[in-house]
Amino acid sequence: MFNSGDIKMKKIVLILTLGALILSSIAVSGVLDKISEKTSFIEFSKPEFQNKEGYLMVHLDKTNSYLNYPDKPRLPIHRETFKFSRNTKIKDVIVRYSNIIEEDINAKIIPAPRVNIEGYTQTVKLYEDEETYNSYNMFPGSWYTYSIRCGLDDNGIQTTFVTVEIHPIQYIPAEDKIYYMKNAEIEIVYNDPNETPASATYDLVIIAPSEFSKALQPLVDHKNNVGIKTILKTTDEIYQEYNGRDKPEQIKYCIKDALENWGIRYVLLVGGLKSYLYAEDKDGPNEGSKDWYVPVRYTRIHLPGGGEAPDEYGCISDLYYADIYKYNESSQNWEFEDWDSNHNGIFAEWPVVGSNDVLDLIPDVYVGRLACRNINEVNILVDKIINYESASPDEKPWFKKMIGIAGKTFDIYNGQPDGEYLCDIAFNYMDDLIDPIRVYASNRDTGGLCPVPEDISKAISEGAGYVLFEGHGNPMLWDTIWADGEYPKDWAGGLSTLDFWKLKNKDKLPIILVGGCHNGLFNISIMKILLNRKTNYNYYWTWYPTPFCFSWGLCVLPKGGAIASTGCTGYGLGWDDDPLSLNAELEVDFYYEIGQNNATTLGEAHGGSIEKFVIENPMEQIEEYHAVTVYQLFGDPSLKLGGYLH
């Protein structure tokens, strides 16, 4: 029996307890809803002008890039990226600018160049967009823009990227007048719940048809033995377990599920077309499934060729499988990136007329493909990967070699052929890690190695860790122009798939990056090429039947060739006045990721170069979308560069 004193005491204790709980919940809510800011201050100088080809070239301190809308004024911009955790809520992006100064100029500002297409060199000529240059409106019109994207950062951590692009100069072409700002302040308002990510159940998921399961089991066992937790998922299982508008989307939902529930970092797709003789590679505007072991997504990016180059309307893109998320500014959450932002059922669309899909494009997982067409090819690649990773870099004295193969792709740049210039930048990024070997067109007069079949095959046969080709191509061959030569008559010789038998490097397997058009076009089959020669040559881009494309063919050689490669599934692009742009930028940045950002796996280098490209470019032009979506990786993305130490 309780007395009144007991009852009063219990009331007091209950009130105190409830009060403590309320205060505690308020405190927790305060932590979760805490608003923070990141700020950046920029002080711009007075613009400086340089006469160039009858125009004014504008330079401005504290800017780090240019607007590159072809035929429109080329103005300097300041681009800055802020990184946040996956769960961060971006509340606001604010840019304040002050001290706007008016200035008259005495000539037109130079227009941005048009794109160069590797294989269809254009005459370097500047054009003016008449509507823009006759306008009394400010160009570009806005003082700043921003984008929010999702993906893996340099350390493979899921990251929310906020990129702010400031346009410190506004130009009125019809009045020969500019307005420029002296000061700008960027403020990002955000809430970070600071949640700890769950530990990974698996690191790598291999997606393949059930026919390849037995042949892939040794690779699964090997990966688990070296600490890469691996699981095999068959396409049959995926089609039964996941919904989607088509088979590529079903596979993408499977990858999303594996990422969210298993914490994977890598996806290896094993399967190409089902036949070398005849295969229908495309089932509709966006899909290749019926004759594929692992389906492909085609973009619908209508890249107009211009000049000699024909149009190209859509290419294969395995980036589709890597780009899992986009940021929803309304809900302030990551959500599924379906590559169909205008919801019309067409994926990765950029038509001649009409609205284009706005894509995220930063990888959320690292994806590579072994485009095998039979079990024998699966066995070849499984053996190559296991043998490569089972020996350490110290057991591979040849691994320190890096071969650059190049000549004049478009022009002379900074006193040397532009392809050689690009290879030298890649060498510099890798400086402390490699011994460079230059197979250059400019060596013809000095007696050094040149980009001809005999010298290329000799250099690769002696072994190397890395090889970079920079030049022109099609599915069957790669080539370049002599240093003092002219396009299209002064070809050096290069290398074709018919020369692959000359590669005697056996188990000294390099990672080979191929810069050129259509070298990675892995949807070809012999009869389809023959049937398309008269009706639609521009679909397969070769007159001669070949069983495999150049880049994948290097990987599937039973003895020698490559352990992995890259290649363009469409045109390789570059801006007229800058060799280190578009597709060449992606290829060279692969080596930046290894030499400067310490990437240790194939996927980190390939995916990191995509992340760097997307962050450092406006991603508002068709050329940028095309370049990044055709950048194909043939290889195991979890491949340990150089192999594992014992």
FENLINNOR-V910895 format. One record per helix or strand. SS is the DSSP state (alpha for helix, beta for strand). FROM is the first residue (numbers start at 1). TO is the last residue. If there is no record, write none. Layout:
# FENLINNOR-V910895
ss-><SS SS>
from-><FROM FROM>
to-><TO TO>
This chain:
# FENLINNOR-V910895
ss-><alpha beta beta beta beta beta beta beta beta beta beta beta beta alpha beta beta beta beta alpha beta beta alpha beta alpha alpha beta beta beta beta beta beta beta beta alpha beta beta beta beta alpha alpha alpha beta beta beta beta alpha beta alpha alpha beta beta beta beta beta beta alpha beta alpha alpha alpha beta beta beta alpha beta alpha alpha beta beta>
from-><4 36 48 55 65 70 73 76 89 109 111 115 120 130 139 144 158 169 173 177 204 210 230 235 247 266 273 287 292 296 300 312 316 319 325 333 349 366 375 393 397 401 408 412 416 418 435 441 453 466 472 477 481 491 495 497 510 526 537 550 562 573 578 582 601 602 622 631 640>
to-><32 43 52 59 66 70 73 85 104 109 112 117 120 133 139 152 166 172 175 191 208 225 234 241 262 270 273 288 292 298 303 313 316 322 328 336 350 370 390 395 400 406 408 413 417 429 440 445 461 470 474 479 481 491 496 502 515 535 540 556 568 575 578 595 601 616 629 634 640>
